[in-house]
């Protein structure tokens, strides 16, 4: 099934998870009508789809965060017991239906992780375990200083609609290995800070964090008062309204070199309370 601007058909069985391997950093968009009917997870170049009830053919969009290309999926869900094979979207190769890795036949080159090298046309096939020579990617060319590009990308991911997110070659989401609440970042103001998401590009990472006012007064935000080791810091808004108002929450974007956990001051360790015997 060749991708020629015609949506790829992906039927689902209710209660059965089906995997779509895209081998790219994609963002999944779907209509609100599927909110309580479809569970969608995207991780490591794979999209996991699981329907909790039947629904008619509905369109999903997969946005390639690097190239900006959009791949369309028309999914539907119905009752069924037959096992649905995983689907793999590749970028060069023959369409095959395989039951084991030995039966897979593709003509596309791949890197050491089994990722296909893009050649423009997109095809869909059952999952295989392609392998081949490692392709070396060139460093991406940016249209602005790296901290500006990364901050803008993070802000668009949080606040902009899917179609408005600007593609940045090479950027990809990374897992957050930070405390659930960070108290050492902005200790001078009565705010609660929680990590939201992070994206990496080359040797740098941008971390998006939620900042919420916990006081009854207005808080003026100043990135110069943040504590830590950052290349740049920017707030989504310049101030926070008092707690309980619609303006009490915003986001801050921190660009760091290397892993995010090394940029923050360690959280204080609470001393263990000794139990005395009566």
N, C-alpha and C positions, 0 to 999 in steps of 0.2 A: 504494500500500500504506500505509494509514493506521495510525498508531501508536495502538492502543487496548488497551494492556497486553498485546498479542500480539507476541512476538519477530519482528523483521524478518529475513527469510530472505536470506542473502548466500552464495551458492555460489561456490567458488573452483576454479580450475584449478591442478593441481600445477605448480610452477615458474613460475607467472605471478602477478605482483603485482596486487592490486586495491586501489583506494583508496576509502575511505568518508569523504566530506566532511561534517563535523558543524558546522563554523564555531563551535565552542565549545572551551573548555579542558576536556578530558576526561581521565580516568584509565581505562585499559583493564585489566579483570580477566579472567583466563582460567584454566582448571583446569590442574594440573600435567601431566595426560595429554598436553597439546599442547606441552610444553616443547621437545621435539626435532622437532616436526612443523610448527610454525607460528612465523613471525617476525612480530612486531608492533612497529610504530613509530608514535608519535603526535607530531605536530609541527604547530604553526600551525593547529589546527582540523581537521587531516586525520589519519586513521588508515590506515596502510599494512599490508596483510595479504598474506603470501606463504607458501604451503604448500610444504613440501619433500617431503611424501608424502601419500597419500590418508588421510582419516579421516572417520568418520560425523558426523552433525549434532551440534555441540557449542555450548554457550552461552557468549557473551562478554557482559560488562557494560561499558557506557560511563557513567562517573559524571561528571556536570556539576559541576565544582569550584565554580561560582558558586551554582547553585540547589539542588544536591544531588539533582537528578532523575537517575534511572537509566534508560537506554535499553538494551534487550536485543537482541542479535544472535544468531541461530542460524546458524552457519557450518558448511560442510562442504567437503571437498576431494575431487576426483576427477580422473582423467586427461581431458584435453580440449585441443583446439587453438584453438577459437573464442575470440576476444578478449572478455574480460569488461569491460563498460563500468564506469566509476566509478559509485559510488552516492552520492547526496547526501541527507542528512537535513536537512529544512527545517522551519520552524516556522509557515509559512503559505504556501499555494500549491496549485496543481493538480499531480497526478501526471502526469508526461510522460516519454516516452522520446525522447531527442534524439540526433542524430548530429552536430549542429553547433550553435553558439551561436544561430544565427538561428532555430532551431526551438523554442527553449526558451520556455515560457509559464508564468509564475508570477504569483500575485496578491499575494504578500507584499512588504512594503516592505523595503528593505535599506539598509545604510549604505554609505559610500564604498568599503569593501573588499569589497562583495558579500555581507555577512553579513546574514542574515534577522533581522527583528525578531520576538521571541517573542510568540505569542498563546495559548499553552497547548497546543494540539493539535500533534502531531508527524506529519509525513508523510515518505515516502521517495521520491526520484525520481532519475533519472539526472542527472549533473552538468550544470549550466548556468552561464552567466556573468551572473547577475542583477545589476542595478544599479538605483539609485534614490536617494531623498533620504537625507541623513545624519540619523541619529537620535542625539540627545544623551542620554547616560545620567546619571541622578542619582547623586550621591555616595553610596556605600553606608553604611548605618547599622550600626555595630559594637556588640557587647554588652560590650566591654571596651576598655581602652586599646590603641591600635594595635600597639605592640610586643608586648603580651601575645597578641593575636589572631594576629599573624603568627608568633610563636614557637610557639604551640600548633599552628598549621596545619602548620608545617614538621615538628614532632616527630611529629604524627599521620601525615604522609606517609611518614616513615621507619620508624616503629615500629608503627603501628596497622594493622589489617586494612582493606581498602578500604571496607567498609560502615560503619566507625566514623569515617571522616574527616569532620570537621565542615565544612560548606560555608561559604565566606566570599565574599560578593558582590564581584566585581571583581578578585580575586587571580588571578594567572596565572604560569606558569613562564617564566623568562627564561634565556637562555644565559649560561654562565659564561665570562668572559674573564679568568681568573685563572691563575697558574702551577699546574702539576700538583702541586707541593709548596710550602707556605708556611712559611718558617723564621722570619719576623719577627713572627708573631702571638704566640707564647708562648715566647720565647727563654730564659726562666728555668727551664724544665723540659725533661727529656729526652723530648720527644714528637715524633712525626711527624704533620703536619697536611696533609690533602688535601681540596680542595673536592668536595662531593657534588652539590648542587643549589641552586637559588635561585628565589624567587618574588617578584613585585612587586605592590604595591598602591598606587595613586596615585603619589606621588613617593618611596616607600620600598621597600626591598628587604630580604628576609630571606635570609641565606646559611647553608646547612647544611654543616658541615665535619666530616670524620672526624678524630678525635684518638686516636692509638695510642701507648702507652707503649713506649719502646725500651730501658728500663733494667731492672735486676733488682730494683728496689725499688718499693714502692707510691708513687703520686703523688697528692697531694691537689690537687684542681682549684679554682682561685680565679679567677673571671671578672674581678676587679679588677686582675689582673696581666697581662691581655691588652694588647698594644700595637696601637694603631690608632685610628680615628675612628668610633666606633659609638654609636648611641642606646641600645642595650641588648645584653647578652650573657648567655647562659645555657647551662650544660652539661646534658646529659641525665642524667649521673650525677655524684656528688660526688667520686669518686676512681677511679683506675685501678689494677688489679692489675699485678703485674710482667709483663714481656714473656713471651709464650708461654702465658699463662693465658687462660681465657675472658673474664676481666674486664679485659683490657688495652686494650680499644677502646671509645670512646663517641663522642658527637657534641656539637658546640657550635653554637649558633644565634646569629647576629649580625644585628641589625637596623640598617640604615644608611640614610642619606638620599641619594637619587640612585643612581648606578651603584656597584656593589660595588668595582670596581677602584680607585676613588678613596679608599676607606676604609682600605686596607691600606698599610702601609709597604713601599716598593719593596724587592724582593729585591736583595741585594748582587751587584754585577757582579764576576765573577772576572777578574782581570787576565790578559791574553793572555801566554802563555809564549813568549819569544823563542827562536828556534832559532839556535844558534851553529855556525858552520862550523869544522870541524877543520882 
